[in-house]
Amino acid sequence: MRENRDGGDTRVSNANGTTLVSYLLGGMAFWGGIGWVADRALGFSALFLPVGLIVGFAGAVYLIYAQHVRS
């Protein structure tokens, strides 16, 4: 955060394309992995994996919005 000459602060976003893509892929990989483990542990073939991928994508989009768009 920087302070300008008027005494107010100006926020500088450090988001670039690589950061945003890594949030999306990381969220989907993490929650998709949890869904895959749940499928294996509970004996399902493909129930929790797609749910985990969707949850990971939605969480990543929210994280991007909260950190870079709303700030």
FENGIBEL-V470123 format. One record per residue. PHI is phi as a letter, one per 20 degrees, with the letter a starting at -180 (none if undefined). D_FIRST is the distance of its C-alpha to the first C-alpha in Angstrom with 1 decimal. Layout:
phi->(PHI,PHI)
d_first->(D_FIRST,D_FIRST)
This chain:
phi->(none,d,d,e,f,e,n,e,d,d,e,d,e,d,f,c,f,f,f,f,f,f,f,f,f,f,f,f,f,f,f,f,f,f,f,f,f,f,f,f,f,e,n,e,e,b,d,e,f,f,f,f,f,f,f,f,f,f,f,f,f,f,f,f,f,f,e,d,e,f,f)
d_first->(0.0,3.8,6.8,9.8,13.4,14.3,12.3,10.3,6.7,6.3,5.1,6.5,9.2,10.8,14.0,17.2,20.8,21.5,18.9,20.2,23.8,23.3,22.1,25.2,27.6,26.4,26.7,30.1,31.3,30.5,31.9,34.7,35.6,35.8,38.0,40.2,40.7,41.6,44.1,45.7,45.9,47.4,49.6,48.2,48.2,45.1,43.9,40.7,39.3,38.7,37.3,34.9,33.8,33.2,31.3,29.1,28.5,27.7,25.3,23.5,23.3,21.9,19.3,18.2,18.3,16.4,13.5,13.3,15.4,14.8,11.0)
